[in-house]
Each structure stands twice: as C-alpha cells, then as structure tokens.
C-alpha cells in the first residue's frame, strides 16, 4: 500500500518539468527555462524571468572552451534542480575526467552552486568560463519571438567577481556575482587546480533590479537553501496536506505531484505576506488570472482554504470601479489578468490589469459561497460580501447587455479578447459547421456560473439573517434556470448549445461546456442523461478524456487549442457535474482516463493535450505549447478526489457518499479539513467509514 502525503516531508515530486529538451523551474512569479545542460539561448523561448522580464537571456558554461555534456537532471522541489554533466573526454581517452554539478535555485533572481569534481587519479587544471547576457525583453516578446533588433545594454565590472548588465532607458539591471571569479565585461572566469579525486566549488548570485528598487534573491550564497522562505513555505504547505493511503501508485503519485506544483505556483503579495494567490501556469502565465485562480482555489478547497481567501481578497482589491473601454473595466467587474512587463502594459491599454472576461465575476461570488460552506470566519465573510454584491450588480447592469437575463460579452477594445469565456482563443466558439458567431455572445457555462452565484449569495444572505434577499436571489436563479433550459437546449440534437450569438441564434456545436452546466446544477433533470451520454460518446470521449469539441464538428482539430483538445481541468469539472447528477460510472470513466494520461506525462498533468483517440496512439499526444505545471491542471486530481468521495460540506452536516473505482481501493484519506472538523474517510470493498466529526454534527 502506498502511503502518500499529498507532498511529503522531503518534497520530492518526481522529474522536472520538461519543455522540449529543457527544464523549467518555478517559484512565485520567477521562472527559468533552460536546456537540460543549463544553457540559455537568446533567440529561443528560454531565460531567467523575474516579474515578466527576462533578466538572463544568454548562459553558456565551458570547461577549457568546451561545453560539458549533459548527463541527467535531478529535481527535489519545483524551484530547484541539480544538473549533472561531464567534461568531454580528453584526446585519446574514452572516459571524461571531470564531473560538473550545477545546483540551480530560482526565486526573485537565482542562485547557482557550481561544483567540478576530478574523477581521475591524476591532478588536472582547467579554465571554467561562464558567459552571461541579459536583454530585459518582455515575456510576450520572448514567447512570440519578437525580440527587437539593436537592443542596447551597458555592461560593467562592479566588483571583484561581479558583472552588472543594465538597460538604463528602462531602469532595469541584473548583477551577477560569483565567489572566486574574475569578472570581465562578457563573462566570469575561474582557473582551477584539482588534485586527484579533488573538487572545487563556487556560488553564483543573480540579483535583478527592476526600477529603482533591487529585488532581493530568495537564496543567499553561504546559506542553506533549506533555510530559505520558499523552502519553509513549501514544507508548511506539505505538512498541512491530507494523507492518502492507496494500493494504486498512479493516484498517489499524481496527487503528490499536484500538491508540490500548486505550492510552487503560489504568489505572495509583498504588502500582505500572509496572502497567497495561485499563478495560472508556467512558464508563460506566472501571474494572477481571475478565472484560473478562482477555479483553482475552488478545486483546492479539500487541501487548503487560505488560497481561496487570498484569491478573493486580491481580486476584490482590483475589482472594477469605473468604465474604461480600453482596459474593459466596468464597475464591479472582476479582472481577467494582471501583468507587469512592458509589452503586457501596452497590451492592456497602458495598465497592468485587464478585465475582459465574462466568467470571473460570477465565479468570484460562487467561490465566496463555497468557501463559506467549507469554513470561513465571519469577519472575512463580511469584508468580502460588499464585493460580491458589486459583482452581482455588474452581472445585471453590464454583463446582461440587452436585458434578456443572460450575461453576454463583446470586447470594447480592439486589442481585447474576442472570446471571453474559458475557451478564449479567437476561434474557440463556433457553430456546428465551423463558422464563427458574431458578438455579443452568451455562453452556456457562464449562465450556469451566474445561476450558482445567485444561489451562493442567497445562502450567505440567509446565514446573515437577510431572508428577503435570499428569497429574491433564489427566485432569480429559478427564473434563469427556466429560460436557460428553454433557449439553450437543442431538442433535435440532445445537447446544449455552447452559446447564443448576437441574433440569439443557438451556437449549436457539440462541446464540453455543457459539462460545466451540470457542475453548477442549471441543467433540468430530464435533460441530464442526454448530456452525460453525449459527453462520453465516441465523438467527445477520446479514452484519455473529454474533448473540448466533438470529432463530428466542422471546426474539430485534435491539435488545436480549444477545438478538439483535452483539458484536464475541464474534465475535472465535467466529472464533478456528472457526479452531481448521479452519473457515477460516467464520472469515473473520465477520472480514470485522465489519471491514466497523467502517467504518460510523468504524473504531472499538463494544461492540455491533443484529442487523438486512445485506440489510435498508445500514449496521449502532447500539445506543443502547453503550460506545465499549470494551476488548474495541477488542481484536477484534488477535484477528482472530492468527486470520488462525493464530499459536500455545509449546514452543519458533511455529506460523504464515496463512489471510487475498484482499482483505487482500499482508499484512506485523512486530514481533510472541513470547517472545524478534520476528517478521515476510509473506502474499501465493505463500504466506507468517516471519522473526525464533532459530536453535534452528522
């Protein structure tokens, strides 16, 4: 039996994230992408990025003018890796004489521990050179290959063994300092003498300065990484994680990897160090995204409630206050994206916050209501309630553009997103023949989120003694459910339209969006069976998971972003919806398919993968630019666990009614924090047992 804390005391979560042949390391809003030997090339999507700015664009290590030959990468935490390489064999020799070990640790800069070991019985001497450059390119410039020609930087030796590279016009700089090195304007150098079996080491510190304030790296030379704040935070995260006992190594390994990645994707607000939010994903979305962060926080509730609190508080602080068409800001609207880089600022209309999303605002209210069910202190609840009410005002005054009772979207800025639901690629919403609808567009799942938001706020109103408000909101929810089932249902097809276009025509493609409608409960009972069967039909279910778009649709492409690919988080929400309506076998097929796919990705679920059928290829086909780790993909196994346990808190009771696939039995989950209770749920062939409930609860 596998004893698996969802991230154990060692923090070992398996192999590193691989992008092509390289390694991705992540800590908060800092990440580093390199080749497996550590090299970074300026004209590739690689580098050390701090707050959306590339502060190292070139990194090349040589020993006697030859780059070491990579051997392997060992990885204990998402922000640290040990890269092993050997020096090329000397002429006439079959074996190399030296091992090069590079410990790389990222976080508000980077620290590297460089070690050279003489593997031979003879003394050796060599020259080690580290070439460094920085172009301070914006994240989007690097991702899209738009690095400008003629970037002018200044380079100067600022101390013994220290080189500074800067762009004075942007007030950006990075200082690279190394122990025992000789610095030139182009590199750092060491001449070393190694006795037989001897070794040599140096520490290299990368210290960025973004604007007038230098950024303090997380790991100082001479101090153990285990004394750093990221290390301690991640250990605290692991120590509060539930513990899983299961015979199935896949489930255990995927949960363990998920917890480690989620811990590393957290971003802490310097002004509120106790407040954490989750970044959307590495490498390109290490920022707060409204939709992604809200859904991830929801999925993570069995593990941690503070992430939801921090997300709600942070988004409340940026909630729209005025009408600004360029940023698509409106009073009460919850942001879509927060960025810091130069190109992002231009993209967002001269600001760092962009509001172009139709779903983050109702999701904000949904999460507050769900967090209240899991356990939220009254003071925090009361602080957030006015923001929930402003969100509902946005839904009714701005989201519902034409007064038909549905929330629509239509961008107000040319640079804004054409589609503003979770399928936000330009072609992510289409008709059955593949043609594109015209905005304003009312998405099916967004109406489901609004329905659930009304019910969530009604429950909060009831808890605070406002029965009149609770009744009014429940009536609005009931009315929305009726009109939704009337206008979005396609009786001749047996599924819900993905949306309504500007002329109120149903956008009739077969999509996974209707699974989100099951999750929110807006689907009428008499339609649920047809929805469930279509989600698991051969056109939608690949064997690895539910596709975003059916294979018989005009726009279907298994190697597309939103038109036939498989997204783990989408499947987790669909599975939760299937469980809600009692389609347990359907839900477990989805869960098992996605977890089987996770094995092929080293137990780390990617943002998405291609939609080819399982019968066609032995393994799921990776999507070329998928983020990994990615927040809601990492949270997927946690929502799967909740769905299998059928764990629903609230109203002084805890509903647990597990339906767990036989392959995962026996299963024991302990340390589930629901309100003031810490639960242990055991499931085996004989049934299930729950321990830890207070005597006054059932």
C-alpha positions in Angstrom: 0.0 0.0 0.0 1.3 3.4 -0.9 1.4 5.9 2.0 1.2 9.2 0.3 1.0 12.6 2.0 -0.1 14.9 -0.9 3.5 16.1 -0.9 5.7 14.6 1.8 8.3 16.0 4.1 11.0 15.7 1.5 9.0 17.5 -1.1 10.1 15.0 -3.7 7.7 15.3 -6.6 9.4 13.4 -9.4 11.1 14.5 -12.6 11.4 18.2 -13.6 9.0 19.9 -15.9 10.3 19.4 -19.5 9.7 21.9 -22.2 11.2 20.3 -25.3 14.6 19.1 -24.2 14.8 21.6 -21.4 14.0 22.2 -17.7 11.5 24.7 -16.2 11.9 25.8 -12.6 9.3 27.9 -10.9 8.9 30.0 -7.7 6.2 32.5 -7.5 6.5 35.0 -10.4 10.1 33.8 -11.1 10.9 31.1 -13.5 13.8 29.8 -15.5 13.7 27.8 -18.8 16.9 26.3 -20.0 18.3 23.3 -21.9 19.0 20.2 -19.9 22.6 21.2 -19.5 21.6 24.6 -18.2 22.3 26.6 -21.4 20.1 29.6 -22.3 19.9 31.0 -25.8 18.6 34.4 -26.5 16.7 33.6 -29.7 14.7 30.8 -28.1 11.9 30.9 -25.5 14.4 30.5 -22.7 15.8 32.6 -19.9 15.5 33.6 -16.3 12.3 35.7 -15.9 11.5 37.8 -12.9 8.1 39.6 -12.9 7.6 39.1 -16.6 11.0 40.4 -17.6 13.9 38.3 -18.9 16.9 39.2 -16.8 19.2 36.4 -18.2 19.0 35.8 -22.0 22.3 34.0 -22.5 24.0 31.5 -20.3 26.8 29.3 -21.5 29.3 27.4 -19.4 32.5 26.0 -20.8 35.4 24.0 -19.3 38.6 24.6 -21.4 36.4 26.1 -24.1 34.2 23.0 -24.4 30.6 22.9 -23.0 30.1 20.0 -20.6 28.0 17.1 -21.9 24.6 16.7 -20.0 24.1 13.5 -18.1 20.8 14.0 -16.2 18.7 16.4 -14.2 17.7 15.6 -10.6 14.9 17.6 -9.0 13.5 17.8 -5.5 11.4 20.9 -5.5 9.7 22.9 -8.3 12.1 25.8 -7.8 15.4 23.8 -7.6 17.2 21.3 -9.8 20.6 19.7 -9.9 22.1 19.4 -13.4 24.8 16.9 -13.9 27.2 16.9 -16.8 30.7 15.6 -17.7 33.6 17.2 -19.4 34.3 15.8 -22.9 36.9 13.0 -22.8 40.5 14.2 -23.4 42.1 13.2 -26.7 43.0 9.5 -26.6 40.7 8.8 -23.6 37.4 7.1 -23.6 36.2 8.5 -20.3 35.8 12.0 -19.1 38.0 13.2 -16.2 35.6 15.6 -14.5 32.0 15.8 -13.4 30.2 19.2 -13.4 27.4 19.6 -11.0 25.2 22.7 -11.1 22.6 23.3 -8.4 20.1 25.9 -9.7 17.6 27.6 -7.4 15.1 30.3 -8.7 13.2 32.9 -6.7 13.3 36.7 -7.2 16.5 36.1 -9.0 18.7 32.9 -9.0 21.5 31.2 -7.2 23.7 28.6 -8.7 26.1 26.3 -6.8 28.8 25.2 -9.3 30.9 22.2 -8.4 33.7 20.5 -10.5 34.9 17.1 -9.4 38.1 15.4 -10.6 37.1 11.8 -11.3 40.6 10.7 -12.2 43.6 9.6 -10.2 45.7 12.4 -11.8 45.7 16.1 -11.0 44.0 18.3 -13.6 43.9 22.1 -14.3 41.2 23.8 -16.3 39.6 27.1 -17.0 35.9 27.5 -16.3 34.1 30.3 -18.2 30.5 31.4 -17.7 29.2 33.7 -20.4 26.2 35.8 -19.3 23.9 38.3 -21.1 20.6 40.0 -20.5 18.2 41.7 -22.9 15.5 42.6 -20.4 12.9 41.5 -23.0 9.3 41.4 -22.0 7.8 37.9 -21.5 5.5 38.2 -24.5 8.3 39.4 -26.8 10.2 36.2 -25.9 7.3 33.8 -26.2 6.3 35.2 -29.6 9.8 35.6 -31.0 9.5 39.4 -31.2 12.9 40.3 -29.7 13.8 43.7 -31.1 17.0 44.3 -33.0 19.5 46.7 -31.7 18.7 46.3 -28.0 21.4 48.4 -26.3 22.7 47.3 -22.9 25.5 48.5 -20.7 28.0 46.2 -19.1 30.5 46.9 -16.4 32.5 45.2 -13.8 31.2 46.5 -10.4 33.4 44.5 -8.0 35.8 41.6 -7.8 33.9 38.7 -9.5 30.8 40.8 -10.2 29.3 41.9 -13.5 26.4 44.3 -14.0 24.3 44.4 -17.2 21.7 47.1 -17.5 19.3 49.0 -19.7 19.3 52.5 -18.3 16.4 53.6 -20.5 14.1 51.1 -18.8 15.7 51.3 -15.3 16.4 47.5 -15.5 19.6 45.8 -14.4 21.0 42.5 -13.2 24.2 41.9 -11.2 25.9 38.5 -11.4 28.4 37.9 -8.7 30.4 34.7 -8.2 32.8 33.7 -5.5 36.4 33.4 -6.5 35.8 34.6 -10.1 37.5 37.1 -12.3 34.9 39.3 -14.0 35.2 40.8 -17.4 32.5 42.7 -19.3 31.5 39.5 -21.1 31.9 36.7 -18.6 33.1 35.3 -15.3 36.2 33.1 -15.2 37.9 30.7 -12.9 41.3 29.0 -13.2 41.2 25.9 -11.1 43.7 23.2 -10.0 42.2 19.9 -8.9 44.2 17.2 -7.1 43.4 13.6 -7.9 39.8 12.9 -6.7 39.6 16.5 -5.6 36.8 19.0 -6.1 36.2 22.8 -6.4 33.0 24.9 -5.9 31.7 28.4 -6.4 28.5 30.2 -5.7 26.9 32.5 -8.3 24.2 35.0 -7.4 21.9 36.7 -9.9 20.4 39.9 -8.4 17.9 41.8 -10.6 16.9 45.4 -10.2 13.6 46.3 -11.7 13.1 50.0 -11.4 14.6 51.9 -8.5 14.3 49.0 -6.0 16.6 46.0 -6.2 15.0 42.6 -5.9 16.4 40.5 -3.1 17.0 36.9 -4.2 15.5 34.2 -2.1 18.7 32.2 -1.5 21.9 33.9 -0.4 25.3 32.3 -1.0 26.5 30.7 2.1 23.0 30.0 3.5 21.4 26.6 3.1 18.5 26.5 0.7 16.6 24.7 3.4 16.7 27.9 5.4 15.0 29.9 2.7 11.5 31.2 2.7 10.3 29.2 -0.4 11.6 26.0 1.3 9.9 26.7 4.5 6.6 27.8 2.9 6.5 24.6 0.7 7.2 22.4 3.8 4.4 24.1 5.7 2.2 23.5 2.6 3.1 19.8 2.6 2.6 19.5 6.3 -1.0 20.7 6.1 -1.8 18.4 3.2 -4.1 15.4 3.6 -2.6 11.9 3.6 -3.7 9.3 1.1 -3.3 5.5 1.6 -4.0 3.6 -1.6 -2.8 0.5 -3.4 -2.7 2.5 -6.7 0.6 4.1 -7.3 -0.8 6.3 -10.1 -3.3 8.0 -7.9 -0.7 8.5 -5.1 2.0 9.9 -7.5 -0.4 12.2 -9.3 -1.7 13.7 -6.1 1.8 14.1 -4.7 3.0 15.9 -7.8 -0.1 18.1 -7.8 0.4 19.3 -4.3 4.0 20.2 -4.9 3.3 22.1 -8.1 0.4 24.1 -6.5 2.7 25.0 -3.6 5.3 26.4 -6.1 2.7 28.3 -8.2 1.6 30.4 -5.2 2.4 34.1 -5.4 2.7 36.1 -2.2 1.7 39.8 -2.0 4.6 41.8 -0.5 2.1 44.2 1.0 0.2 41.3 2.5 2.7 38.5 3.1 0.1 36.3 4.7 -2.0 36.4 1.5 -1.3 33.9 -1.3 -2.8 33.6 -4.7 -2.0 31.0 -7.4 -0.4 31.9 -10.7 -2.1 30.4 -13.8 0.8 28.4 -15.0 4.4 28.0 -16.1 6.2 29.2 -18.0 4.1 31.9 -19.7 1.3 32.6 -17.2 3.0 33.3 -13.9 0.5 35.9 -13.0 -2.9 36.3 -11.3 -5.7 35.3 -13.7 -9.2 35.9 -12.4 -10.9 32.8 -13.9 -7.9 30.4 -13.4 -7.2 31.5 -9.9 -10.8 31.3 -8.8 -11.4 27.9 -10.3 -8.1 26.5 -9.0 -8.9 27.8 -5.5 -12.3 26.1 -5.6 -10.7 22.8 -6.7 -8.0 23.0 -3.9 -10.5 23.5 -1.0 -10.0 19.9 0.3 -6.3 20.8 0.7 -6.3 24.5 1.6 -8.8 27.3 2.3 -6.4 30.2 2.6 -5.6 30.1 -1.1 -9.3 30.9 -1.8 -9.2 33.6 0.8 -6.1 35.3 -0.7 -7.5 35.0 -4.2 -10.8 36.6 -3.2 -9.1 39.4 -1.3 -6.6 40.1 -4.0 -9.3 40.2 -6.8 -11.6 42.3 -4.6 -8.8 44.9 -4.3 -8.7 45.2 -8.1 -12.5 45.0 -8.7 -13.6 47.4 -11.4 -14.5 50.9 -10.2 -15.2 52.9 -13.4 -15.9 52.4 -17.1 -12.6 52.3 -19.1 -13.2 50.7 -22.5 -9.5 50.1 -23.3 -9.0 48.0 -20.2 -12.6 46.7 -20.5 -13.1 47.8 -16.9 -16.6 48.3 -15.6 -17.9 48.8 -12.0 -18.0 45.6 -10.1 -16.2 43.5 -12.8 -13.5 41.1 -11.6 -10.2 41.2 -13.5 -9.2 38.7 -16.1 -5.4 39.2 -15.9 -2.7 41.1 -14.0 0.7 41.6 -15.7 3.9 43.6 -15.1 6.0 43.5 -18.2 6.3 46.4 -20.8 4.6 44.6 -23.7 1.9 43.5 -21.3 1.3 47.0 -20.2 0.9 48.1 -23.8 -1.4 45.2 -24.5 -3.5 46.1 -21.5 -4.0 49.7 -22.6 -1.3 51.3 -20.5 -2.3 49.4 -17.4 -1.3 46.2 -15.6 -4.9 45.0 -15.2 -7.2 43.7 -17.9 -10.9 43.0 -17.3 -12.0 41.2 -20.5 -13.7 38.1 -19.1 -17.4 37.2 -18.8 -17.0 34.5 -16.2 -14.6 35.7 -13.4 -17.2 37.9 -11.9 -19.9 35.2 -11.2 -17.1 32.8 -10.3 -16.0 35.2 -7.6 -19.4 35.0 -5.9 -19.5 31.3 -6.4 -16.2 30.8 -4.7 -17.1 33.0 -1.7 -20.3 30.9 -1.2 -18.4 27.7 -1.5 -15.6 28.9 0.9 -18.4 29.8 3.4 -19.6 26.2 3.2 -16.1 24.8 3.9 -15.5 27.2 6.7 -15.0 31.0 6.6 -14.6 33.3 9.5 -17.4 35.9 9.8 -15.0 38.9 9.7 -13.5 37.9 6.3 -17.0 37.0 5.0 -18.4 40.4 6.0 -15.4 42.1 4.4 -16.0 40.3 1.1 -19.8 40.5 0.9 -19.9 44.1 -0.5 -17.6 42.9 -3.3 -19.9 40.0 -4.0 -22.8 42.4 -4.2 -20.9 44.7 -6.6 -20.2 41.6 -8.7 -23.9 40.8 -8.9 -24.6 44.4 -9.8 -22.1 44.0 -12.7 -23.9 40.9 -13.8 -27.3 42.7 -14.0 -26.2 46.1 -15.2 -23.2 45.4 -17.5 -23.0 41.7 -18.1 -26.6 41.4 -19.3 -26.1 43.9 -22.1 -29.6 43.7 -23.6 -31.8 42.8 -20.6 -32.7 39.3 -21.7 -31.5 37.8 -18.5 -28.3 36.3 -19.9 -24.7 37.5 -19.4 -23.1 38.3 -22.8 -19.7 39.5 -23.9 -18.4 41.8 -26.7 -15.0 43.3 -26.4 -14.8 47.1 -26.2 -11.1 47.4 -27.2 -9.5 46.3 -30.5 -6.7 44.6 -28.6 -9.1 42.8 -26.2 -10.0 39.1 -26.3 -12.6 38.3 -29.0 -13.8 35.4 -26.8 -14.2 36.0 -23.1 -15.0 32.6 -21.6 -12.5 29.9 -20.7 -12.2 29.0 -24.4 -10.8 32.4 -25.1 -8.8 31.7 -28.3 -10.1 33.6 -31.3 -11.8 30.5 -32.8 -12.8 28.8 -29.6 -16.5 29.3 -30.1 -18.1 28.1 -33.3 -21.2 26.6 -34.9 -21.7 23.0 -35.9 -20.4 23.8 -39.4 -17.3 25.5 -38.0 -18.4 29.0 -38.8 -17.9 31.8 -36.3 -20.6 33.6 -34.4 -20.9 37.4 -34.0 -20.8 39.1 -30.6 -22.4 39.8 -28.2 -22.2 36.1 -27.2 -23.9 34.5 -24.2 -22.0 31.3 -23.2 -23.8 28.3 -21.7 -21.4 27.8 -18.8 -21.4 31.5 -17.9 -25.2 31.3 -17.3 -24.5 28.3 -15.1 -22.0 30.3 -13.1 -24.5 33.1 -12.7 -27.1 30.7 -11.6 -24.8 29.3 -9.0 -23.6 32.8 -8.0 -27.2 33.7 -7.2 -27.7 30.6 -5.0 -24.3 31.2 -3.3 -25.2 34.8 -2.4 -28.6 33.6 -1.3 -27.1 31.1 1.2 -24.8 33.8 2.5 -27.8 36.2 2.9 -29.7 33.5 4.8 -26.7 33.0 7.1 -26.5 36.7 7.9 -30.3 36.9 8.6 -31.4 38.6 5.3 -34.2 36.3 4.4 -35.7 38.8 1.9 -32.5 39.0 -0.1 -32.1 35.2 0.0 -35.7 34.7 -1.4 -35.2 37.3 -4.1 -31.9 35.7 -5.3 -33.3 32.2 -5.3 -36.2 33.4 -7.4 -33.8 35.0 -9.9 -31.8 31.7 -10.0 -35.0 29.7 -10.6 -36.1 32.1 -13.4 -32.7 31.9 -15.1 -32.8 28.1 -15.0 -36.1 28.0 -16.8 -35.1 30.4 -19.6 -31.7 28.8 -19.9 -33.2 25.3 -20.5 -35.7 26.8 -22.9 -33.3 28.8 -25.1 -30.0 26.8 -24.9 -31.4 23.3 -25.3 -31.3 21.7 -28.8 -34.0 19.0 -28.7 -33.2 17.7 -32.1 -29.6 17.1 -31.1 -29.9 16.3 -27.4 -27.3 18.7 -26.1 -27.0 22.3 -25.0 -25.7 25.0 -27.4 -22.4 26.4 -26.4 -24.0 29.9 -26.6 -26.3 32.3 -28.2 -25.0 34.8 -30.8 -26.0 38.4 -31.3 -29.2 37.4 -33.0 -30.0 34.9 -30.2 -29.3 32.0 -32.5 -28.1 28.9 -30.7 -24.4 28.2 -31.4 -25.0 24.6 -31.9 -21.6 22.8 -31.7 -21.2 19.8 -29.5 -18.8 20.9 -26.8 -17.6 20.1 -23.3 -19.0 23.4 -22.0 -22.3 21.7 -21.1 -20.4 19.6 -18.5 -19.8 22.9 -16.6 -23.6 23.4 -16.7 -24.0 20.0 -14.9 -21.5 21.2 -12.3 -23.5 24.3 -11.5 -26.8 22.5 -11.4 -28.6 24.6 -14.0 -29.5 21.6 -16.2 -33.0 20.2 -15.9 -33.1 16.7 -14.6 -34.9 15.4 -17.8 -32.0 16.6 -20.0 -29.1 15.5 -17.8 -29.0 11.9 -19.1 -28.6 13.0 -22.7 -25.9 15.5 -21.7 -24.0 12.8 -19.8 -24.2 10.3 -22.7 -23.0 12.8 -25.2 -20.0 13.8 -23.1 -19.0 10.1 -23.0 -19.9 9.4 -26.6 -17.1 8.4 -29.1 -17.3 11.8 -30.6 -16.4 13.5 -27.3 -14.5 11.0 -25.2 -11.1 10.1 -26.5 -10.4 7.4 -24.0 -8.0 9.7 -22.2 -10.6 12.4 -21.5 -13.5 14.5 -22.8 -12.6 16.6 -25.8 -13.4 20.3 -26.0 -15.2 19.8 -29.3 -16.8 16.7 -30.9 -15.0 14.9 -33.7 -18.0 15.4 -36.0 -18.0 19.1 -35.7 -16.8 21.4 -38.6 -14.0 23.1 -36.6 -12.7 19.8 -35.0 -8.9 19.6 -34.9 -7.2 17.3 -32.4 -4.1 19.5 -32.4 -6.0 22.8 -31.7 -6.1 24.8 -28.5 -9.8 24.7 -27.9 -11.4 22.7 -30.8 -10.8 19.1 -30.0 -8.0 19.0 -27.5 -8.4 17.5 -23.9 -8.1 19.9 -20.9 -7.7 18.1 -17.5 -9.4 20.9 -15.6 -12.4 20.8 -18.0 -12.6 17.1 -17.4 -12.5 17.5 -13.6 -15.4 20.0 -13.8 -17.3 17.7 -16.1 -16.7 14.7 -13.8 -17.9 16.8 -10.8 -21.1 17.7 -12.8 -21.7 14.0 -13.7 -21.3 13.0 -10.1 -23.8 15.8 -9.0 -26.5 14.3 -11.3 -25.7 10.7 -10.2 -23.9 9.5 -13.3 -21.2 7.9 -11.3 -20.0 5.4 -13.9 -19.6 8.2 -16.5 -17.7 10.3 -14.0 -15.3 7.5 -13.0 -14.5 6.8 -16.7 -13.4 10.4 -17.1 -11.4 10.3 -13.9 -9.6 7.0 -14.8 -8.9 8.3 -18.3 -7.3 11.5 -17.2 -5.2 9.8 -14.4 -4.0 7.2 -16.9 -2.9 10.1 -19.2 -1.0 11.6 -16.2 1.2 8.6 -16.0 2.4 9.3 -19.6 3.3 12.9 -18.5 5.4 11.8 -15.6 2.4 12.1 -13.2 2.2 15.9 -13.9 -1.0 16.8 -15.9 -0.3 19.4 -18.5 -2.6 22.4 -19.3 -3.9 20.3 -22.3 -3.0 17.6 -24.7 -4.2 16.6 -28.1 -7.5 14.9 -28.7 -6.4 11.9 -30.7 -8.3 8.7 -29.8 -6.7 6.3 -27.3 -7.2 3.5 -29.8 -5.1 5.4 -32.4 -1.9 6.1 -30.3 -0.6 4.2 -27.3 0.0 7.4 -25.3 -1.7 10.8 -25.3 0.0 13.2 -27.7 1.4 16.4 -26.1 0.1 19.8 -27.2 3.2 21.8 -28.5 2.9 24.9 -26.2 1.1 23.5 -23.2 2.0 25.0 -19.9 3.3 22.7 -17.2 2.9 23.0 -14.3 -0.4 24.7 -14.8 -2.6 25.7 -11.9 -6.0 24.2 -12.7 -4.4 21.2 -14.3 -2.4 20.6 -11.1 -5.7 21.0 -9.1 -7.5 18.5 -11.2 -6.6 15.4 -9.1 -7.9 17.2 -6.0 -11.3 17.8 -7.5 -11.3 14.2 -8.7 -10.7 13.1 -5.2 -13.5 15.2 -3.9 -15.8 13.9 -6.6 -15.0 10.2 -5.9 -15.6 10.8 -2.2 -18.7 12.8 -3.1 -17.8 15.2 -0.2 -20.1 18.1 0.2 -19.9 20.3 3.3 -22.4 22.8 4.7 -25.3 23.5 7.1 -23.7 21.6 10.0 -23.6 18.3 8.1 -20.9 16.7 5.9 -22.2 14.6 3.0 -19.8 11.8 2.2 -21.0 9.0 -0.2 -18.0 7.6 -2.0 -18.1 6.0 -5.4 -14.5 5.0 -6.0 -13.3 2.9 -8.9 -12.2 -0.6 -7.7 -8.6 -0.1 -8.9 -8.1 2.6 -6.2 -9.4 0.5 -3.3 -8.7 0.3 -0.5 -8.5 4.1 -0.1 -8.0 6.1 3.0 -7.9 9.9 3.1 -7.0 11.6 6.3 -6.5 15.2 7.2 -9.5 16.6 5.3 -10.3 20.0 6.9 -13.9 20.9 6.6 -15.0 23.7 8.9 -13.6 22.9 12.4 -13.5 19.1 11.7 -10.6 17.1 10.5 -12.0 14.1 8.7 -10.6 10.7 7.8 -12.6 8.8 5.1 -11.9 5.1 4.5 -13.3 3.3 1.5 -13.0 -0.4 0.8 -14.9 -3.4 -0.6 -17.1 -3.4 2.6 -18.2 0.2 2.2 -16.9 3.5 3.8 -16.3 5.0 7.2 -15.9 8.6 8.3 -14.1 9.7 11.5 -13.4 13.1 12.9 -16.9 14.6 13.0 -17.7 16.7 16.1 -20.5 15.1 18.2 -23.0 17.7 17.3 -22.6 17.2 13.5 -23.6 14.3 11.3 
